[in-house]
Amino acid sequence: MTMNFFRGVMGGQPAGPQPTGAETIHKLCDRVASSTLLEDRRDAVRALKSLSKKYRLEVGTQAMDHLVHILQTDRSDSEILGYALDTLYNIICNDEEEEQDENAQKQEEDLGVLFTDKFLGDSENVTLLLTLLEEFDFHVRWPGVKLLTALLKNQCNQVQGVILVSPMGVSRLMDLLADSREVIRNDGLLLLQQLTKGNAAIQKIVAFENAFERLLDIITEEGSSDGGIVVEDCLLLLVNLLRNNSSNQNFFKEGSYIQRMKPWFEVGDDNSGWSAQKVTNLHLMLQLVRVMVSPVNSPGATSSCQKSMYQCGLLQQLCTILMATGVPADILTETINTVSEVIRGSQINQDYFASVNAPSNPPRPAIVVLLMSMVNERQPFVLRCAVLYCFQCFLYKNQKGQGEIVATLLPSTIDANSISAGQLLCGGLFSADSLSNWCAAVALAHALQDNLTQKEQLLRVQLATSLGKPPVSLLQQCTNILSQGSKVQTRVGLLMLLCTWISNCPIAVTHFLHNQENVPFLTGQISENLGEDERLVQGLCALLLGICIYYNDNSLENYTKEKLKQLIEKRIGKENFVEKLGFVTKHELYSRAAQKPQPVFPSPEQMLFDHEFTKLVKELEGVITKAVHKTSEEEKKEEEVKKTLEQHDSIVIQYKDLIRDQDTQIQELREQVSTLSLNSEQMHNQITQQQSQIQQHKDQYNILKLKLGKDSQGLSSSQGEGAHVNGLHSEELSQLREEVEELRRQHTLQHTQLSDKDSLINTLRCGAAAAAQTTEGGAGGSDNTELLREVESLRSRVQAQCAEISQLQTERQELIRRAEAVSSAPASSSESSADTVKLSELESRLAAQTTETERLKEECRGLREGHAGLEQQLASAQSTVAIEQTEKTKLQQEVQESKKEQDDLLMLLADQDQKILNLKQRLRDLGETIDEDEDELDTRDQFGEDDDDDDEEDEENND
């Protein structure tokens, strides 16, 4: 019976009337639910799978719950699990068939969403599906991956939320990339693409599951840009992980993965015949680079990535593609856009790009070659937009580059033998192609952006319009073309250039107003009632006139701020002027251009606004409106407030400078304190060492005293011992005598040195007056300092000598005491009288030493008194030198003032004599007779005065 049932389902010849599809599916569902044998359930699920595409609605409505139950209960049989997963995939997935019409396609999508919502009604179903993905069996894992991908396509956010809270949910999916079966790995890539869309949390988890390493390895294994669709899927996943995710971008950069991108862009000499897949892969690789340096990223992250790309040679590789031949047009365009964002705002990268030359003969800078494409109307529109974007990025925050571009327009730097960027811009600015006019005007405006110096330099540019006519300035030529009524795109570009040029540049405003025709032209354009197409031009003319008011320095009497406002009020009306000014920001293309820096336009006709210009309009619209409505009194008050603020700012700057100086002084003092502390520590260590040495000497001295005491006691017991003591005393006395002689010689030497210093001081005192007139006093101060140092050295040496003398006196007293002790001992032999004689001789010698010591003390006392006198004389000499130096300075100042007055008098006398001579000459010319003797006398007096002046100067010099 069972076989007959399935034979009917599978196409056999039934005996009775055929059941409908819904009835058959209902019976199969009953069989799945009620059959106890696994084989019966497996056959029923297989049958449902075969019917799921044709009867998608019926199977999805009736069988989904039974299929989910099979996934929960029959986990041991991989075959039935595979059939159930395939059936669920067929009813949830939307087949993308080209031959279907829109209505059928929409119905398919609606069914997919409907069954997806039904499946997701219980979030445990997604968890169950994640558990099944752990099965290694191909028939379970592969349909499970496809089913989860289909669920993500239909209800991405809901499935992402379940996977995010599921334990190890993302990790299980990352394991798919390590599957050795390519079909599962490739479908796993598609699954991760859907999973990571728009969910930063999942993107971070995937990135930290080592996704970057795995994906880059797969790209390398598949052949990089020459690889197939797997490389494309890996690149799409990488773009998902990195776009607008600063954490992953930083992780990608810190992991040195940027360096691994460089080999992708290696191209050969022959670049013809690229496959469509290679073009797609390389396009995605360039997008990946742009994601890392996008202007919407944080400036710090972008700058760091730009630096890494330059250091690893990626920028150089991109420039190689830029200058290569045979590269497809769309790859070349995307490469230009990529290079633009890699160099945007990075001075190092911009300098490198400026040094790149095209492989031509002769070599030309890459910038010039690109500009040639921009002003060539035969080039594709997207390519010209890309070149303009590249030029804008090259000049973004690059004052050096701006100066180089403007310099190519100046007369002193123009080279007739080569094409420069300035010549190409001027050619595009005045060509017949309106798109070239607009691109050249915007490019030139970027060369002036936020650069007052280049705005003033560009005023020097002169253009030769035609033969036989004088050259006109670039500013005037722009206004001439405006007045000729060219295309709207051309006029909009020129007006944007003029607004950028004269904004925040009063000199340029004066040059613009100096032409008497400019203001009447602007007021006429603003006051007319023109059509929709001309409204934007009217608004830009109002903006230009408002800039002339706001940045006017009132240097032209006919066009001061007040007179221009009166002119607006009379001919246009303030309210009408403000309304026309608002036309700019209300234009539909204004908001589109304000969104991002890259100029992206659907068609050339819609290319009207520049991103940087929209910032300028936003900044100036409000202040111009206020400036037009302000009265003269309000302006005066505002100027006073500005002056007060400027004064306040100057005071703040002064205080900042003072604080900065104080900080510097504090730092210097801290360094000095640190140095002194170090010196103090070193001195303390030296003192500690010296104290330890003194203690060692004291210990040695005590040991010697003990030995000497023992020898003295042994003298009373034997004659031999007494003789030995006397011999020891004799040796010590001879040593003391030698030391005293040495001290006497040292004192004599010191006395001689002090005499020399005394004579030197007398010499300095005698020559102090002469030294004050001939020198500035610096050398004298140095000699005095050196003398003080030597005197201090002598003082320390004298003190050391005194200390040694005191020590000798102490030892002498000790020796006397010991000698008395020896002499008082009883004689034990007949030679005691001889010992007494020796002791008497020793006493006399000690007395002589005492006398000598007293004499040395007197000499030391005399040296101290002489030293004190020398110090007084030195102080007196220094004060005398200082007084004489002060008097010398005063005399020099008086002499300089006298010379200055004398020179003034001589100049007056010379002028008077010249006037007299001129008057006499005029009298001669009129026929009057002049006494020649009087002339000679005057001439002689004049020369006599000059001689007297020369004599006086000689006398002063002699003095």
C-alpha angles and dihedrals in degrees: 000000000000092000092050089052094053091042088059092048094048096050107277122145108272120210096222136031114317116253120236122254092255092052092049092050090048091054091047091051090051090050091051091050099043107032115106096192116084091217092058093049091047092052092048093051090047089054092049089052092054091051097041097090097045095039098031096149095047095045092046093048098045107026108039096089092047091050092051088050089053089054090053100044109028098054092136096064112068093187096061090042090055092050091049093049092047090050092050090048092052094053095043101039119085112224110226101213117168095212093062117100123233095262094051090046091051091050090052091051092048091052091049092052091045095053091041090056090048092051092046092049086097111043089202088074090068090047089050090051092051089052091052090054088069088068109103093206109114094220090059104034100047098050088043091057092048093048093051090048090053091050090052092050092053101037107012102164095047094049091044090055093053094046091047093058094039112102110253089351097140092039091057090054092047088057088068089073089062094053111121091216105089096208091059092043092050094048087046088060090054090048092052090048090059093040095054098047111124097339112113094185094056090043090057093048092049091048093051090049086073093262095148093056093047095046094048090049090052091049090052092046092050093052104265111245091359091057128104135252091302089069088051091053091049091051092048089052091049091051089051091051096048107035112106091346108117093181093057092042091055091046090050092051096043090049090060091240092136088069090057090060095064097081090056091072100049107125130181132226093265109059099163124116100033113174120240090245092054091050089051093048094048090047090055091046090055089048089053090055090049091051089060094051101031115148089234091065120091111281093238094052092045092049092049092051092046090053092050092049091053094046095050093046097248093126091050090051091051091051088053090058088046092058097036122109126236096027112146114258097242091050090048091050093049090046090054090051090048094050088048094060094040090059098035109123094349110118095197093050092044091052091050092049090051089056095052114109129197116241093251134123108274096021114246128197114263089236091060093048091050093048089052088060092046095056093041108099091201092066120095115272095236091051092052090049090051092051091050090051090049091051091048092050091048090057097039107121088342109124090167091057092045090055092050092052094047090045090063088063097050118099095237095058103039113121113201093199098060138045114245133194090249093055091050092049093050090047091051092044093059101031125116093249110092093204090055089049091053095045093047092047093050092045091051090047089056089054087061099040111133091341114117093178094059092045089058092043092053089059087071094062112113125192128205103222100181141341116285095018125102117253119263129211121261089242092055093045090055091053090046092057090047092055091050091070102239126172119312093244091053094048093047091052093048092047091051089050093050093046091051091044100052098033111110090001113101092182091058090047089054091050091050094048092045089076104082093210099058101073095046089049093052094046090047092052093048097046097050122095103233135167130273093273092057096048093086091052090050091051092050091048088053090050091051092049090047090053088053088057099042097047096036115129092194092240092135112067095207095049108041121145092261095049093048091051090049089050091052092048093050102041104027111012124236095253092048090048092053091047092053090047089056091058089081099061093038093059113113094231093051095074092046092054092046093060101073138000097242112094103233116167131166092223138004092252091063093054098107112119132055121212096231091047090056088058090052092050091049090051097046105036095078097042092047091051090052092045092054093050095044120106123223091255092054090050091051090050090048091050090051090050089049091051090049090049091048090051089048090049091050090051090049089050090051091051090047090052090048092049090047090052091048090050089052091049091048090051091050091048090049090053090049091049089050091050092047091048090053091048091048091052091050091049090048090053090049091050090050090051092048091049090053090049091050090050090051091051090049091052091049090048092051090050090052091049091053091050091048091050091053091050091051092052091052091055093079093056101052140016093225091057091048091052090050091053091049090050090050091050090049092052092049092047092050089050090050090049091053091049091050090050090050090050090050091052091048091050090050090051092047091049089053091049091049089052090053091050090048091055090046091053091050089050091050090049092052094047097041094099094049091045091052091058098045104035138042093239097250096112093048091053090052092052091048090051091050090049091052090052092052091047090052090049090052091048092053091048091050090050090051090051091051090052091051091048090052090051090050091051090052092050090047091054089049091051091049090051092050092046091053089050090052094047093050092057114103117259113246099188144029092268095068091102090059089053090052090054091051091049091051090051089050091052092051091050090049090051089052089051089051091053091048090050092052089050091052090051090054090050091051090050089051091049091052091051090048090049092052089050091050091052091052091049091048092051090048091050092050093050090048091051091049092050093048091047090053091050090048091053092050092049091050091051091050091049091051092049091048091050091049092051091046091051091050091051091049090051090051092048091048091050091048092050091049091051090050091050091049091050091049090049091052090049089052089049089052091052100257118142119236123200106248091207089058090052092050090047091051091047091048090048090050094051090043091056090050090051091049090051091050091049091051091050091049091051091051091050091049090050 
